[in-house]
Amino acid sequence: MASWTNPNVQQVTPLVQLGSQIGIPSGPTVPAAGFLNLISMQDVSLFASYDINFNCVAVNPGAAGSALVGQMNLVWFDDLVSGIPVFEEDWFFWVGRSTITSGNPLSGTGQMHGRYMSVTMFLPPTTVNGMVVQYLNLFGSNRVVPYSDWRQNCQLVQPESSGTTLMQGSGTSFDNTLCEVAPTLTAGSLQFLPLGLYAGPVYYQGQFTNAPAQSLTLVNMAGYISGGIVFGTSATGVLVSNGATAEFSGELILPRSPCAWMIHANATTGGTANLITVAQQAA
């Protein structure tokens, strides 16, 4: 009996462990417009899936050109010779304004797709400041998962962009509430409401008491930097647009990228808004 192992316990093996959630960030820095290799062609054939959690902090957060969104690139190979990937998975994530001392800002899991795995972290080519990896843990697991599911809690991360005001909503993303707010708007204010990270089907609903100065938009933030946010329908990556005061709602599929509602309040009276975005339950 001394050699017995509980078959219900899922074993995990660390592949990367960087930094710490305690004290001054001690992880590596991703340079402006650059990248950081986390693992390269590592044998992951013993694992059916991966688990990941991390937090990254912008250098000079909120300044024009600083990091607002980063990218994680996961690539699988079946051999060490050809250099030809068999599968690739890309996720974008919010870069925070300060270190996290408690709570879990981001967790993800997904299937393994090949024998060897490389993981690289990137910043958009237009960034002028880098980001610090406060901590990062990547594990291999023999747990079978149906698909990739990453979540990030914007209440903890609080991404910051020059020229705009962060509208902080409720919901952690882990509870499938990506954002929920009912604020009073200052006349003419420019505010962005970040959604918690999630990829897949969502339901959204909203209403304004006064028509916004420019159409309300829901924007895919992949590749954006601090100070680069554009309001109205001329923004890159618009998923939803609405300029009326009447109640509106709909359904859509979000990409593997942070998204945000862009609000340019009525120039004369401001008014109030009511916005909610809810994700589909994960498996």
Secondary structure as GFF3:
##gff-version 3
##sequence-region A 1 283
A	DSSP	beta_strand	12	19	.	.	.	ID=ss1
A	DSSP	beta_strand	29	30	.	.	.	ID=ss2
A	DSSP	beta_strand	35	43	.	.	.	ID=ss3
A	DSSP	beta_strand	49	58	.	.	.	ID=ss4
A	DSSP	beta_strand	69	77	.	.	.	ID=ss5
A	DSSP	beta_strand	87	94	.	.	.	ID=ss6
A	DSSP	beta_strand	106	111	.	.	.	ID=ss7
A	DSSP	beta_strand	116	122	.	.	.	ID=ss8
A	DSSP	beta_strand	131	141	.	.	.	ID=ss9
A	DSSP	beta_strand	149	152	.	.	.	ID=ss10
A	DSSP	alpha_helix	154	157	.	.	.	ID=ss11
A	DSSP	beta_strand	165	166	.	.	.	ID=ss12
A	DSSP	beta_strand	177	181	.	.	.	ID=ss13
A	DSSP	beta_strand	184	185	.	.	.	ID=ss14
A	DSSP	beta_strand	190	194	.	.	.	ID=ss15
A	DSSP	beta_strand	200	208	.	.	.	ID=ss16
A	DSSP	beta_strand	216	220	.	.	.	ID=ss17
A	DSSP	beta_strand	238	242	.	.	.	ID=ss18
A	DSSP	beta_strand	248	254	.	.	.	ID=ss19
A	DSSP	beta_strand	259	264	.	.	.	ID=ss20
A	DSSP	beta_strand	271	279	.	.	.	ID=ss21
###
